[in-house]
């Protein structure tokens, strides 16, 4: 079964880095009682330790962090974003290349995963914002054709066109 994913445009579409989002508790996706500035930007080399920490504590095991490390070493990342609050990485999402073929039909796209957030900030909309911003950026990059996004994290497959 395929679902068309909605995207949320955050910030200026011409900029491809550092998109501030203002959230507040009680208004969907809040991060606590007080308003918090959440920025989503592409990961940087200096984020490696923080990204590893977020993945390890979110999954309570090191495998997902190792997967991200292996994809980086193999230069097999289409897009990787971090969510930042108060200068600290609190969430991470990674998309890697995927090629599928069914008979004569071929798809090239991006697989989503791993995606992680600090447990104390989960269920507050950060992961959704990472997915929305990631798929928005993938659409921009693939504006000359279709971009297929496959999530390895759920039993459903989501096609983004």
C-alpha angles and dihedrals in degrees: 000000000000129000128193107232120222117230130212117213109217121191127333111346092211091064116074098193141059108013112188118213123188113212133175133190114259093028099081121280097023120166099214139308097314127056111264130199110233119187126193117201141151115281118259131205090254089060094064097100093045092047091050090050093049091050095045096049094041094052096030089227137069101240097094092047089050090050090055091047091050092049090051092050090050091047087236101139121114094182136349123186135183130205112222128196120180091349094305127112107242100163141024138192129186131194121194131187117277128187120191131180130189111177107306093342116099130188128193117187147115129294117216117225155147101029120170143169134188107273094233089058099041121120091032101102101265094115091048091051090050091051093046094047092044094051091044091054092046089053091052091050092048096043091129092059145359121302116207117206118195121189115214090187097073136040089243125083117222121202117202114199 
